[in-house]
Amino acid sequence: MARIYALQNENIVAIAIALLINGIPAAAIAVPGYYGVTFLAGHHGDTMHPAGRNLVGVIVLIFGFLVGGAIQYGWYWAIQEISETIFG
């Protein structure tokens, strides 16, 4: 959010690019976090046994955060490489 607020007086294209660059890694963590918690709370998997639903929720959280972390690392690495290529 701080990066987006820093561009508050810039043009709409800069704000859109900042949202894209920072939104994809945030979604990579937020989506599995949401679904993992909803499994644990019982909002998803109504037909499942509670123990199985809780196990699925924990698996979604752990592997989702691992995959999300890998996506964040790869995304910021790619942005850094593109930045170094453009600006030297």
MARBA-5990 format. One record per atom (N, C-alpha, C, O): residue number from 1; atom name; x, y, z; residue in one letter. Coordinates in steps of 0.001 Angstrom, whole numbers. Last residue first. Layout:
N
<node pos="NUM" site="CA" X="X" Y="Y" Z="Z" code="A"/>
...
This chain:
88
<node pos="88" site="N" X="19819" Y="-477" Z="-16765" code="G"/>
<node pos="88" site="CA" X="21240" Y="-755" Z="-16702" code="G"/>
<node pos="88" site="C" X="21750" Y="-1054" Z="-15419" code="G"/>
<node pos="88" site="O" X="22947" Y="-1302" Z="-15273" code="G"/>
<node pos="87" site="N" X="17154" Y="-173" Z="-17241" code="F"/>
<node pos="87" site="CA" X="17874" Y="970" Z="-16701" code="F"/>
<node pos="87" site="C" X="19370" Y="737" Z="-16517" code="F"/>
<node pos="87" site="O" X="20103" Y="1656" Z="-16152" code="F"/>
<node pos="86" site="N" X="16383" Y="-2641" Z="-18436" code="I"/>
<node pos="86" site="CA" X="15948" Y="-1359" Z="-18977" code="I"/>
<node pos="86" site="C" X="16869" Y="-214" Z="-18540" code="I"/>
<node pos="86" site="O" X="17302" Y="600" Z="-19356" code="I"/>
<node pos="85" site="N" X="17626" Y="-4599" Z="-16896" code="T"/>
<node pos="85" site="CA" X="17794" Y="-4601" Z="-18346" code="T"/>
<node pos="85" site="C" X="17442" Y="-3246" Z="-18934" code="T"/>
<node pos="85" site="O" X="18129" Y="-2758" Z="-19831" code="T"/>
<node pos="84" site="N" X="16736" Y="-4016" Z="-14338" code="E"/>
<node pos="84" site="CA" X="18170" Y="-3915" Z="-14629" code="E"/>
<node pos="84" site="C" X="18430" Y="-3888" Z="-16128" code="E"/>
<node pos="84" site="O" X="19360" Y="-3221" Z="-16582" code="E"/>
<node pos="83" site="N" X="13985" Y="-4535" Z="-14724" code="S"/>
<node pos="83" site="CA" X="14440" Y="-3198" Z="-14344" code="S"/>
<node pos="83" site="C" X="15925" Y="-3012" Z="-14650" code="S"/>
<node pos="83" site="O" X="16327" Y="-1968" Z="-15163" code="S"/>
<node pos="82" site="N" X="14049" Y="-7261" Z="-15235" code="I"/>
<node pos="82" site="CA" X="13547" Y="-6346" Z="-16263" code="I"/>
<node pos="82" site="C" X="14023" Y="-4933" Z="-15974" code="I"/>
<node pos="82" site="O" X="14423" Y="-4214" Z="-16890" code="I"/>
<node pos="81" site="N" X="15023" Y="-8156" Z="-12767" code="E"/>
<node pos="81" site="CA" X="15791" Y="-8401" Z="-13990" code="E"/>
<node pos="81" site="C" X="15343" Y="-7472" Z="-15119" code="E"/>
<node pos="81" site="O" X="16173" Y="-6958" Z="-15870" code="E"/>
<node pos="80" site="N" X="12938" Y="-7334" Z="-11082" code="Q"/>
<node pos="80" site="CA" X="14277" Y="-6792" Z="-10885" code="Q"/>
<node pos="80" site="C" X="15129" Y="-6984" Z="-12141" code="Q"/>
<node pos="80" site="O" X="15870" Y="-6083" Z="-12535" code="Q"/>
<node pos="79" site="N" X="10835" Y="-8885" Z="-12075" code="I"/>
<node pos="79" site="CA" X="10734" Y="-7427" Z="-12133" code="I"/>
<node pos="79" site="C" X="12109" Y="-6789" Z="-11964" code="I"/>
<node pos="79" site="O" X="12415" Y="-5802" Z="-12633" code="I"/>
<node pos="78" site="N" X="11842" Y="-11454" Z="-11470" code="A"/>
<node pos="78" site="CA" X="11604" Y="-11068" Z="-12866" code="A"/>
<node pos="78" site="C" X="11519" Y="-9548" Z="-13005" code="A"/>
<node pos="78" site="O" X="12070" Y="-8983" Z="-13950" code="A"/>
<node pos="77" site="N" X="11860" Y="-11290" Z="-8665" code="W"/>
<node pos="77" site="CA" X="13108" Y="-11536" Z="-9385" code="W"/>
<node pos="77" site="C" X="12952" Y="-11098" Z="-10840" code="W"/>
<node pos="77" site="O" X="13838" Y="-10438" Z="-11383" code="W"/>
<node pos="76" site="N" X="9165" Y="-10974" Z="-8126" code="Y"/>
<node pos="76" site="CA" X="10065" Y="-9864" Z="-7824" code="Y"/>
<node pos="76" site="C" X="11427" Y="-10050" Z="-8485" code="Y"/>
<node pos="76" site="O" X="12082" Y="-9067" Z="-8831" code="Y"/>
<node pos="75" site="N" X="8288" Y="-13526" Z="-9066" code="W"/>
<node pos="75" site="CA" X="7741" Y="-12293" Z="-9611" code="W"/>
<node pos="75" site="C" X="8694" Y="-11123" Z="-9355" code="W"/>
<node pos="75" site="O" X="8997" Y="-10363" Z="-10274" code="W"/>
<node pos="74" site="N" X="9687" Y="-15363" Z="-7462" code="G"/>
<node pos="74" site="CA" X="9873" Y="-15345" Z="-8912" code="G"/>
<node pos="74" site="C" X="9403" Y="-14055" Z="-9544" code="G"/>
<node pos="74" site="O" X="10045" Y="-13540" Z="-10460" code="G"/>
<node pos="73" site="N" X="8654" Y="-14659" Z="-4930" code="Y"/>
<node pos="73" site="CA" X="10085" Y="-14613" Z="-5195" code="Y"/>
<node pos="73" site="C" X="10349" Y="-14517" Z="-6700" code="Y"/>
<node pos="73" site="O" X="11141" Y="-13688" Z="-7147" code="Y"/>
<node pos="72" site="N" X="5886" Y="-15116" Z="-5338" code="Q"/>
<node pos="72" site="CA" X="6388" Y="-13794" Z="-4965" code="Q"/>
<node pos="72" site="C" X="7873" Y="-13654" Z="-5282" code="Q"/>
<node pos="72" site="O" X="8299" Y="-12643" Z="-5840" code="Q"/>
<node pos="71" site="N" X="5919" Y="-17860" Z="-5904" code="I"/>
<node pos="71" site="CA" X="5427" Y="-16917" Z="-6907" code="I"/>
<node pos="71" site="C" X="5926" Y="-15519" Z="-6607" code="I"/>
<node pos="71" site="O" X="6346" Y="-14804" Z="-7516" code="I"/>
<node pos="70" site="N" X="6860" Y="-18816" Z="-3456" code="A"/>
<node pos="70" site="CA" X="7655" Y="-19046" Z="-4674" code="A"/>
<node pos="70" site="C" X="7218" Y="-18098" Z="-5788" code="A"/>
<node pos="70" site="O" X="8055" Y="-17589" Z="-6534" code="A"/>
<node pos="69" site="N" X="4730" Y="-18034" Z="-1831" code="G"/>
<node pos="69" site="CA" X="6066" Y="-17492" Z="-1597" code="G"/>
<node pos="69" site="C" X="6970" Y="-17667" Z="-2805" code="G"/>
<node pos="69" site="O" X="7752" Y="-16777" Z="-3140" code="G"/>
<node pos="68" site="N" X="2703" Y="-19642" Z="-2943" code="G"/>
<node pos="68" site="CA" X="2602" Y="-18187" Z="-2985" code="G"/>
<node pos="68" site="C" X="3942" Y="-17511" Z="-2751" code="G"/>
<node pos="68" site="O" X="4257" Y="-16517" Z="-3406" code="G"/>
<node pos="67" site="N" X="3683" Y="-22163" Z="-2247" code="V"/>
<node pos="67" site="CA" X="3569" Y="-21804" Z="-3668" code="V"/>
<node pos="67" site="C" X="3474" Y="-20292" Z="-3822" code="V"/>
<node pos="67" site="O" X="4089" Y="-19719" Z="-4721" code="V"/>
<node pos="66" site="N" X="3495" Y="-21850" Z="557" code="L"/>
<node pos="66" site="CA" X="4772" Y="-22196" Z="-84" code="L"/>
<node pos="66" site="C" X="4763" Y="-21811" Z="-1563" code="L"/>
<node pos="66" site="O" X="5713" Y="-21212" Z="-2065" code="L"/>
<node pos="65" site="N" X="785" Y="-21294" Z="895" code="F"/>
<node pos="65" site="CA" X="1761" Y="-20281" Z="1270" code="F"/>
<node pos="65" site="C" X="3133" Y="-20584" Z="667" code="F"/>
<node pos="65" site="O" X="3859" Y="-19659" Z="302" code="F"/>
<node pos="64" site="N" X="-268" Y="-23720" Z="-57" code="G"/>
<node pos="64" site="CA" X="-619" Y="-22456" Z="-698" code="G"/>
<node pos="64" site="C" X="366" Y="-21360" Z="-371" code="G"/>
<node pos="64" site="O" X="747" Y="-20580" Z="-1243" code="G"/>
<node pos="63" site="N" X="707" Y="-25548" Z="1752" code="F"/>
<node pos="63" site="CA" X="1212" Y="-25596" Z="380" code="F"/>
<node pos="63" site="C" X="853" Y="-24335" Z="-393" code="F"/>
<node pos="63" site="O" X="1591" Y="-23927" Z="-1290" code="F"/>
<node pos="62" site="N" X="-666" Y="-24532" Z="4113" code="I"/>
<node pos="62" site="CA" X="786" Y="-24753" Z="4060" code="I"/>
<node pos="62" site="C" X="1294" Y="-24729" Z="2628" code="I"/>
<node pos="62" site="O" X="2213" Y="-23973" Z="2313" code="I"/>
<node pos="61" site="N" X="-3436" Y="-24279" Z="3350" code="L"/>
<node pos="61" site="CA" X="-2666" Y="-23174" Z="3919" code="L"/>
<node pos="61" site="C" X="-1171" Y="-23360" Z="3748" code="L"/>
<node pos="61" site="O" X="-479" Y="-22450" Z="3291" code="L"/>
<node pos="60" site="N" X="-4054" Y="-26845" Z="2396" code="V"/>
<node pos="60" site="CA" X="-4213" Y="-25685" Z="1515" code="V"/>
<node pos="60" site="C" X="-3405" Y="-24504" Z="2054" code="V"/>
<node pos="60" site="O" X="-2755" Y="-23801" Z="1280" code="V"/>
<node pos="59" site="N" X="-3566" Y="-28307" Z="4734" code="I"/>
<node pos="59" site="CA" X="-2760" Y="-28562" Z="3531" code="I"/>
<node pos="59" site="C" X="-2841" Y="-27386" Z="2568" code="I"/>
<node pos="59" site="O" X="-1834" Y="-26975" Z="1992" code="I"/>
<node pos="58" site="N" X="-5564" Y="-27268" Z="6393" code="V"/>
<node pos="58" site="CA" X="-4157" Y="-27099" Z="6764" code="V"/>
<node pos="58" site="C" X="-3253" Y="-27311" Z="5550" code="V"/>
<node pos="58" site="O" X="-2284" Y="-26575" Z="5360" code="V"/>
<node pos="57" site="N" X="-7862" Y="-28082" Z="4965" code="G"/>
<node pos="57" site="CA" X="-7603" Y="-26673" Z="5244" code="G"/>
<node pos="57" site="C" X="-6148" Y="-26409" Z="5586" code="G"/>
<node pos="57" site="O" X="-5564" Y="-25432" Z="5116" code="G"/>
<node pos="56" site="N" X="-7616" Y="-30861" Z="5041" code="V"/>
<node pos="56" site="CA" X="-7542" Y="-30174" Z="3747" code="V"/>
<node pos="56" site="C" X="-7241" Y="-28694" Z="3953" code="V"/>
<node pos="56" site="O" X="-6456" Y="-28110" Z="3205" code="V"/>
<node pos="55" site="N" X="-7977" Y="-31205" Z="7794" code="L"/>
<node pos="55" site="CA" X="-6719" Y="-31614" Z="7168" code="L"/>
<node pos="55" site="C" X="-6542" Y="-30918" Z="5821" code="L"/>
<node pos="55" site="O" X="-5453" Y="-30444" Z="5498" code="L"/>
<node pos="54" site="N" X="-10609" Y="-30314" Z="8062" code="N"/>
<node pos="54" site="CA" X="-9526" Y="-29593" Z="8739" code="N"/>
<node pos="54" site="C" X="-8164" Y="-29947" Z="8156" code="N"/>
<node pos="54" site="O" X="-7293" Y="-29085" Z="8039" code="N"/>
<node pos="53" site="N" X="-11908" Y="-32252" Z="6532" code="R"/>
<node pos="53" site="CA" X="-11997" Y="-30855" Z="6128" code="R"/>
<node pos="53" site="C" X="-10886" Y="-30033" Z="6784" code="R"/>
<node pos="53" site="O" X="-10293" Y="-29163" Z="6146" code="R"/>
<node pos="52" site="N" X="-11368" Y="-34520" Z="8071" code="G"/>
<node pos="52" site="CA" X="-10852" Y="-34424" Z="6702" code="G"/>
<node pos="52" site="C" X="-10861" Y="-32996" Z="6204" code="G"/>
<node pos="52" site="O" X="-9926" Y="-32567" Z="5527" code="G"/>
<node pos="51" site="N" X="-12781" Y="-33863" Z="10384" code="A"/>
<node pos="51" site="CA" X="-11332" Y="-34094" Z="10461" code="A"/>
<node pos="51" site="C" X="-10698" Y="-33980" Z="9076" code="A"/>
<node pos="51" site="O" X="-9618" Y="-33409" Z="8929" code="A"/>
<node pos="50" site="N" X="-15473" Y="-33623" Z="9390" code="P"/>
<node pos="50" site="CA" X="-14744" Y="-32476" Z="9957" code="P"/>
<node pos="50" site="C" X="-13232" Y="-32672" Z="10046" code="P"/>
<node pos="50" site="O" X="-12478" Y="-31729" Z="9803" code="P"/>
<node pos="49" site="N" X="-16104" Y="-34995" Z="6166" code="H"/>
<node pos="49" site="CA" X="-15969" Y="-35245" Z="7598" code="H"/>
<node pos="49" site="C" X="-15143" Y="-34097" Z="8185" code="H"/>
<node pos="49" site="O" X="-14200" Y="-33638" Z="7540" code="H"/>
<node pos="48" site="N" X="-17853" Y="-33012" Z="3719" code="M"/>
<node pos="48" site="CA" X="-16687" Y="-33742" Z="4203" code="M"/>
<node pos="48" site="C" X="-16791" Y="-33981" Z="5708" code="M"/>
<node pos="48" site="O" X="-17482" Y="-33253" Z="6422" code="M"/>
<node pos="47" site="N" X="-19839" Y="-31384" Z="2898" code="T"/>
<node pos="47" site="CA" X="-20128" Y="-32818" Z="2880" code="T"/>
<node pos="47" site="C" X="-18975" Y="-33654" Z="3422" code="T"/>
<node pos="47" site="O" X="-19105" Y="-34869" Z="3569" code="T"/>
<node pos="46" site="N" X="-18736" Y="-28820" Z="2993" code="D"/>
<node pos="46" site="CA" X="-19819" Y="-29164" Z="3918" code="D"/>
<node pos="46" site="C" X="-20076" Y="-30665" Z="3988" code="D"/>
<node pos="46" site="O" X="-20489" Y="-31170" Z="5033" code="D"/>
<node pos="45" site="N" X="-16566" Y="-27387" Z="1887" code="G"/>
<node pos="45" site="CA" X="-16440" Y="-28804" Z="2219" code="G"/>
<node pos="45" site="C" X="-17498" Y="-29272" Z="3204" code="G"/>
<node pos="45" site="O" X="-17205" Y="-30024" Z="4133" code="G"/>
<node pos="44" site="N" X="-16512" Y="-24174" Z="3482" code="H"/>
<node pos="44" site="CA" X="-16337" Y="-25013" Z="2293" code="H"/>
<node pos="44" site="C" X="-16214" Y="-26459" Z="2754" code="H"/>
<node pos="44" site="O" X="-15804" Y="-26722" Z="3885" code="H"/>
<node pos="43" site="N" X="-16895" Y="-23409" Z="6085" code="H"/>
<node pos="43" site="CA" X="-17703" Y="-22769" Z="5052" code="H"/>
<node pos="43" site="C" X="-17582" Y="-23478" Z="3706" code="H"/>
<node pos="43" site="O" X="-18486" Y="-23376" Z="2877" code="H"/>
<node pos="42" site="N" X="-15289" Y="-24328" Z="8129" code="G"/>
<node pos="42" site="CA" X="-16431" Y="-25138" Z="7742" code="G"/>
<node pos="42" site="C" X="-17320" Y="-24510" Z="6688" code="G"/>
<node pos="42" site="O" X="-18403" Y="-25029" Z="6417" code="G"/>
<node pos="41" site="N" X="-12919" Y="-23237" Z="8888" code="A"/>
<node pos="41" site="CA" X="-14122" Y="-22707" Z="9540" code="A"/>
<node pos="41" site="C" X="-15366" Y="-23500" Z="9173" code="A"/>
<node pos="41" site="O" X="-16397" Y="-23366" Z="9833" code="A"/>
<node pos="40" site="N" X="-11142" Y="-24557" Z="7210" code="L"/>
<node pos="40" site="CA" X="-11036" Y="-24764" Z="8645" code="L"/>
<node pos="40" site="C" X="-12287" Y="-24285" Z="9384" code="L"/>
<node pos="40" site="O" X="-12668" Y="-24870" Z="10398" code="L"/>
<node pos="39" site="N" X="-11998" Y="-23500" Z="4743" code="F"/>
<node pos="39" site="CA" X="-12085" Y="-24943" Z="5002" code="F"/>
<node pos="39" site="C" X="-12047" Y="-25216" Z="6498" code="F"/>
<node pos="39" site="O" X="-12833" Y="-26018" Z="7002" code="F"/>
<node pos="38" site="N" X="-11359" Y="-20826" Z="5183" code="T"/>
<node pos="38" site="CA" X="-12765" Y="-21196" Z="5006" code="T"/>
<node pos="38" site="C" X="-12965" Y="-22701" Z="5146" code="T"/>
<node pos="38" site="O" X="-14013" Y="-23133" Z="5625" code="T"/>
<node pos="37" site="N" X="-8564" Y="-20967" Z="5356" code="V"/>
<node pos="37" site="CA" X="-9326" Y="-20583" Z="6539" code="V"/>
<node pos="37" site="C" X="-10800" Y="-20953" Z="6384" code="V"/>
<node pos="37" site="O" X="-11433" Y="-21356" Z="7360" code="V"/>
<node pos="36" site="N" X="-7979" Y="-21699" Z="2706" code="G"/>
<node pos="36" site="CA" X="-7570" Y="-22544" Z="3823" code="G"/>
<node pos="36" site="C" X="-8359" Y="-22243" Z="5078" code="G"/>
<node pos="36" site="O" X="-8777" Y="-23158" Z="5788" code="G"/>
<node pos="35" site="N" X="-8984" Y="-19533" Z="1248" code="Y"/>
<node pos="35" site="CA" X="-9600" Y="-20851" Z="1104" code="Y"/>
<node pos="35" site="C" X="-9189" Y="-21805" Z="2225" code="Y"/>
<node pos="35" site="O" X="-9992" Y="-22639" Z="2644" code="Y"/>
<node pos="34" site="N" X="-7284" Y="-17427" Z="2200" code="Y"/>
<node pos="34" site="CA" X="-8738" Y="-17353" Z="2311" code="Y"/>
<node pos="34" site="C" X="-9364" Y="-18740" Z="2257" code="Y"/>
<node pos="34" site="O" X="-10178" Y="-19091" Z="3111" code="Y"/>
<node pos="33" site="N" X="-4754" Y="-18389" Z="1502" code="G"/>
<node pos="33" site="CA" X="-5067" Y="-18071" Z="2888" code="G"/>
<node pos="33" site="C" X="-6563" Y="-18032" Z="3120" code="G"/>
<node pos="33" site="O" X="-7055" Y="-18546" Z="4125" code="G"/>
<node pos="32" site="N" X="-4863" Y="-18582" Z="-1270" code="P"/>
<node pos="32" site="CA" X="-4806" Y="-19812" Z="-469" code="P"/>
<node pos="32" site="C" X="-5096" Y="-19569" Z="1005" code="P"/>
<node pos="32" site="O" X="-5626" Y="-20448" Z="1685" code="P"/>
<node pos="31" site="N" X="-5193" Y="-15656" Z="-1669" code="V"/>
<node pos="31" site="CA" X="-6158" Y="-16654" Z="-2152" code="V"/>
<node pos="31" site="C" X="-6045" Y="-17974" Z="-1390" code="V"/>
<node pos="31" site="O" X="-7063" Y="-18458" Z="-895" code="V"/>
<node pos="30" site="N" X="-2952" Y="-14289" Z="-550" code="A"/>
<node pos="30" site="CA" X="-4305" Y="-14071" Z="-33" code="A"/>
<node pos="30" site="C" X="-5289" Y="-15164" Z="-451" code="A"/>
<node pos="30" site="O" X="-6140" Y="-15557" Z="348" code="A"/>
<node pos="29" site="N" X="-686" Y="-14968" Z="-2013" code="I"/>
<node pos="29" site="CA" X="-758" Y="-15354" Z="-607" code="I"/>
<node pos="29" site="C" X="-2203" Y="-15283" Z="-92" code="I"/>
<node pos="29" site="O" X="-2622" Y="-16119" Z="709" code="I"/>
<node pos="28" site="N" X="-1248" Y="-14019" Z="-4519" code="A"/>
<node pos="28" site="CA" X="-662" Y="-15357" Z="-4411" code="A"/>
<node pos="28" site="C" X="-669" Y="-15864" Z="-2975" code="A"/>
<node pos="28" site="O" X="-659" Y="-17074" Z="-2749" code="A"/>
<node pos="27" site="N" X="-2026" Y="-11414" Z="-4067" code="A"/>
<node pos="27" site="CA" X="-3068" Y="-12400" Z="-4353" code="A"/>
<node pos="27" site="C" X="-2534" Y="-13822" Z="-4224" code="A"/>
<node pos="27" site="O" X="-3278" Y="-14733" Z="-3859" code="A"/>
<node pos="26" site="N" X="510" Y="-10290" Z="-3782" code="A"/>
<node pos="26" site="CA" X="-426" Y="-10253" Z="-2655" code="A"/>
<node pos="26" site="C" X="-1535" Y="-11276" Z="-2852" code="A"/>
<node pos="26" site="O" X="-1940" Y="-11937" Z="-1897" code="A"/>
<node pos="25" site="N" X="1626" Y="-10647" Z="-6334" code="P"/>
<node pos="25" site="CA" X="2184" Y="-11363" Z="-5180" code="P"/>
<node pos="25" site="C" X="1255" Y="-11367" Z="-3970" code="P"/>
<node pos="25" site="O" X="1219" Y="-12341" Z="-3218" code="P"/>
<node pos="24" site="N" X="-292" Y="-8950" Z="-7762" code="I"/>
<node pos="24" site="CA" X="-128" Y="-10374" Z="-8080" code="I"/>
<node pos="24" site="C" X="527" Y="-11132" Z="-6918" code="I"/>
<node pos="24" site="O" X="19" Y="-12189" Z="-6542" code="I"/>
<node pos="23" site="N" X="-13" Y="-6320" Z="-6739" code="G"/>
<node pos="23" site="CA" X="-1236" Y="-7081" Z="-6530" code="G"/>
<node pos="23" site="C" X="-1089" Y="-8563" Z="-6787" code="G"/>
<node pos="23" site="O" X="-1709" Y="-9367" Z="-6090" code="G"/>
<node pos="22" site="N" X="2347" Y="-5106" Z="-7493" code="N"/>
<node pos="22" site="CA" X="2182" Y="-5454" Z="-6091" code="N"/>
<node pos="22" site="C" X="957" Y="-6314" Z="-5828" code="N"/>
<node pos="22" site="O" X="888" Y="-6978" Z="-4794" code="N"/>
<node pos="21" site="N" X="2000" Y="-4842" Z="-10268" code="I"/>
<node pos="21" site="CA" X="3247" Y="-5379" Z="-9740" code="I"/>
<node pos="21" site="C" X="3080" Y="-5846" Z="-8302" code="I"/>
<node pos="21" site="O" X="3622" Y="-6887" Z="-7929" code="I"/>
<node pos="20" site="N" X="-578" Y="-3674" Z="-10415" code="L"/>
<node pos="20" site="CA" X="-285" Y="-4965" Z="-11038" code="L"/>
<node pos="20" site="C" X="947" Y="-5608" Z="-10417" code="L"/>
<node pos="20" site="O" X="929" Y="-6792" Z="-10079" code="L"/>
<node pos="19" site="N" X="-210" Y="-1248" Z="-9052" code="L"/>
<node pos="19" site="CA" X="-1205" Y="-2210" Z="-8576" code="L"/>
<node pos="19" site="C" X="-946" Y="-3601" Z="-9148" code="L"/>
<node pos="19" site="O" X="-1080" Y="-4598" Z="-8438" code="L"/>
<node pos="18" site="N" X="1724" Y="-86" Z="-10719" code="A"/>
<node pos="18" site="CA" X="2063" Y="-390" Z="-9328" code="A"/>
<node pos="18" site="C" X="1072" Y="-1388" Z="-8739" code="A"/>
<node pos="18" site="O" X="1473" Y="-2287" Z="-7999" code="A"/>
<node pos="17" site="N" X="183" Y="217" Z="-13036" code="I"/>
<node pos="17" site="CA" X="1362" Y="-651" Z="-13066" code="I"/>
<node pos="17" site="C" X="1778" Y="-1036" Z="-11649" code="I"/>
<node pos="17" site="O" X="2144" Y="-2185" Z="-11403" code="I"/>
<node pos="16" site="N" X="-1715" Y="2054" Z="-12094" code="A"/>
<node pos="16" site="CA" X="-2142" Y="740" Z="-12584" code="A"/>
<node pos="16" site="C" X="-973" Y="-241" Z="-12617" code="A"/>
<node pos="16" site="O" X="-1134" Y="-1409" Z="-12261" code="A"/>
<node pos="15" site="N" X="-69" Y="4256" Z="-11511" code="I"/>
<node pos="15" site="CA" X="-816" Y="3620" Z="-10437" code="I"/>
<node pos="15" site="C" X="-1264" Y="2224" Z="-10848" code="I"/>
<node pos="15" site="O" X="-1202" Y="1298" Z="-10039" code="I"/>
<node pos="14" site="N" X="842" Y="4867" Z="-14071" code="A"/>
<node pos="14" site="CA" X="1806" Y="4486" Z="-13035" code="A"/>
<node pos="14" site="C" X="1108" Y="3784" Z="-11877" code="A"/>
<node pos="14" site="O" X="1639" Y="2821" Z="-11324" code="A"/>
<node pos="13" site="N" X="-1596" Y="5569" Z="-15264" code="V"/>
<node pos="13" site="CA" X="-830" Y="4432" Z="-15790" code="V"/>
<node pos="13" site="C" X="176" Y="3946" Z="-14754" code="V"/>
<node pos="13" site="O" X="346" Y="2740" Z="-14576" code="V"/>
<node pos="12" site="N" X="-2426" Y="7867" Z="-13968" code="I"/>
<node pos="12" site="CA" X="-3193" Y="6639" Z="-13760" code="I"/>
<node pos="12" site="C" X="-2435" Y="5407" Z="-14263" code="I"/>
<node pos="12" site="O" X="-2622" Y="4312" Z="-13732" code="I"/>
<node pos="11" site="N" X="389" Y="9763" Z="-12636" code="N"/>
<node pos="11" site="CA" X="-705" Y="9504" Z="-13566" code="N"/>
<node pos="11" site="C" X="-1318" Y="8125" Z="-13329" code="N"/>
<node pos="11" site="O" X="-778" Y="7318" Z="-12573" code="N"/>
<node pos="10" site="N" X="871" Y="10822" Z="-9185" code="E"/>
<node pos="10" site="CA" X="1323" Y="10443" Z="-10518" code="E"/>
<node pos="10" site="C" X="118" Y="10181" Z="-11419" code="E"/>
<node pos="10" site="O" X="-1029" Y="10359" Z="-11007" code="E"/>
<node pos="9" site="N" X="142" Y="11204" Z="-6610" code="N"/>
<node pos="9" site="CA" X="67" Y="12371" Z="-7490" code="N"/>
<node pos="9" site="C" X="549" Y="12072" Z="-8905" code="N"/>
<node pos="9" site="O" X="627" Y="12977" Z="-9735" code="N"/>
<node pos="8" site="N" X="545" Y="8652" Z="-5515" code="Q"/>
<node pos="8" site="CA" X="-767" Y="9276" Z="-5448" code="Q"/>
<node pos="8" site="C" X="-897" Y="10455" Z="-6409" code="Q"/>
<node pos="8" site="O" X="-1973" Y="10669" Z="-6967" code="Q"/>
<node pos="7" site="N" X="2631" Y="6941" Z="-5167" code="L"/>
<node pos="7" site="CA" X="2318" Y="7370" Z="-6529" code="L"/>
<node pos="7" site="C" X="1009" Y="8148" Z="-6601" code="L"/>
<node pos="7" site="O" X="432" Y="8276" Z="-7682" code="L"/>
<node pos="6" site="N" X="2573" Y="6274" Z="-2536" code="A"/>
<node pos="6" site="CA" X="3690" Y="7103" Z="-2990" code="A"/>
<node pos="6" site="C" X="3436" Y="7645" Z="-4388" code="A"/>
<node pos="6" site="O" X="3967" Y="8694" Z="-4754" code="A"/>
<node pos="5" site="N" X="453" Y="4523" Z="-2399" code="Y"/>
<node pos="5" site="CA" X="272" Y="5871" Z="-1875" code="Y"/>
<node pos="5" site="C" X="1388" Y="6801" Z="-2307" code="Y"/>
<node pos="5" site="O" X="1168" Y="8006" Z="-2433" code="Y"/>
<node pos="4" site="N" X="1768" Y="2278" Z="-3465" code="I"/>
<node pos="4" site="CA" X="650" Y="2861" Z="-4204" code="I"/>
<node pos="4" site="C" X="400" Y="4292" Z="-3722" code="I"/>
<node pos="4" site="O" X="160" Y="5183" Z="-4537" code="I"/>
<node pos="3" site="N" X="3643" Y="1750" Z="-1524" code="R"/>
<node pos="3" site="CA" X="4098" Y="2048" Z="-2884" code="R"/>
<node pos="3" site="C" X="2992" Y="2696" Z="-3701" code="R"/>
<node pos="3" site="O" X="3254" Y="3564" Z="-4534" code="R"/>
<node pos="2" site="N" X="2014" Y="1175" Z="649" code="A"/>
<node pos="2" site="CA" X="2874" Y="2356" Z="701" code="A"/>
<node pos="2" site="C" X="3369" Y="2726" Z="-692" code="A"/>
<node pos="2" site="O" X="3497" Y="3911" Z="-1002" code="A"/>
<node pos="1" site="N" X="819" Y="-1186" Z="0" code="M"/>
<node pos="1" site="CA" X="0" Y="0" Z="0" code="M"/>
<node pos="1" site="C" X="867" Y="1255" Z="0" code="M"/>
<node pos="1" site="O" X="495" Y="2275" Z="-581" code="M"/>
